[in-house]
Amino acid sequence: MSDRLLAFLVAAVVFIAIPGPSVVFAIGRALVAGRRRAVCSVVGNSAGVAVQVVAVAVGLGAVLERSALAFTVVKLAGAAYLIALGLLAIRHRHRTSGALTGPEPAALPTWWRCLVDGVVVGVLNPKSALFFVAFLPQFADPAGAIGTQILLLGLAVAGIGLVLDSVWALSAGTARAWFARSPRRLAALGTAGGVSMVGLGVGLATTSRATG
């Protein structure tokens, strides 16, 4: 393993381990819907990040880096989606608690919905797109195919994120199991998960290009 690749992997792990949009989303979904659905959302999120990687590798990331309008549109779209998810979780908090303590689990989001939500959140995260644009090229070998190297390094980041975000989701889901013994606790937990996603959306909406 080259020193360049080792340095990249260490930096990527540190970057991903710090709680950010993907982590907060995974925790919020775990608090609302449990570990398995949270991990499903994490898988979707990683797939969405992989879409970003492909887009950056073919040059779309440079558009986000240079165009304030493109950055703002993607940022606000992602923020709006997260806020909508959070508000729905808050609105249906009692239905969720009833689903887990009663005979009808249909109130929980479906596996497909969890996967799609994760993909949308991953695709519409401008901070990770700008991270790929500004960070990955530093570890590419100028003598090689830059686009291919960015693609491979970016997919490595998506894979690392899948593992670490799953750890966050499973940990949050374990704590949720304790709350599930009481419908009142679980309703409060659903509210907390919804609020966390709303807060993430608001934070994303106020993110400036300087912090991307």
Secondary structure, DSSP 8 states (H G I E B T S, - for coil): --HHHHHHHHHHHHHHHS--HHHHHHHHHHHHH-HHHHHHHHHHHHHHHHHHHHHHHTTHHHHHHH-HHHHHHHHHHHHHHHHHHHHHHHHTHHHHHHHHHSS-GGGS--HHHHHHHHHHHHHT-HHHHHHHHHHGGGGS-TTS-HHHHHHHHHHHHHHHHHHHHHHHHHHHHHHHHHHTTSHHHHHHHHHHHHHHHHHHHHHHHT--GGG-
